[in-house]
Amino acid sequence: MKPKILTLICDPITREALEIRTEPDSRGHLQEFLINPKTSRRFPIRDGIPIFLEGEVSGANKNYQKANSLAIAKVRFLHRLICSHLKCKR
């Protein structure tokens, strides 16, 4: 997520400023998230988009989220496959 976006968003409940932080997940991959430093309330960032929803999404939104996640996983898999075949440098 671009740091400039922090000037446009805030904690949806307290309206306080948020900070971007990064920490490893259970698999050791770095995960970005937003945090309200005063309340320690955290908001995950997925594919550069902060998630401010609480709880599970449902209905059409859940179907879209599943389809989007599947598509992103397929693109990442194909990218890795092509790069390993062509020996791409990252």
Residue, then its C-alpha position, 0 to 999 in steps of 0.5 A: m500500500k502506498p504511504k500517501i494513502l494514509t493521508l486519506i484514511c483513518d480508523p473507521i470508529t475513532r477517526e484517528a490516524l493509522e500507521i502501516r506496519t509489517e510483520p511475518d505471518s505463521r509461514g514467515h511471509l511478511q504481511e502488511f497491516l494498518i494499526n491505530p497506535k492508540t487503540s492497537r486496532r489492526f486492519p489487514i491489507r490484502d493486495g494493497i487494499p486495507i480491509f476495514l470490514e469486521g467479521e465475515v462478508s456474505g452473499a455476493n461479496k463473499n462469492y466475489q471475494k472467493a473468485n478474486s482470491l482464486a484468480i489472484a492465486k492462479v496468476r501468482f502460480l502462473h507467474r512463478l511457473i513462467c519465471s522458473h521456466l525462463k529463469c526470471k530475476r526478481 
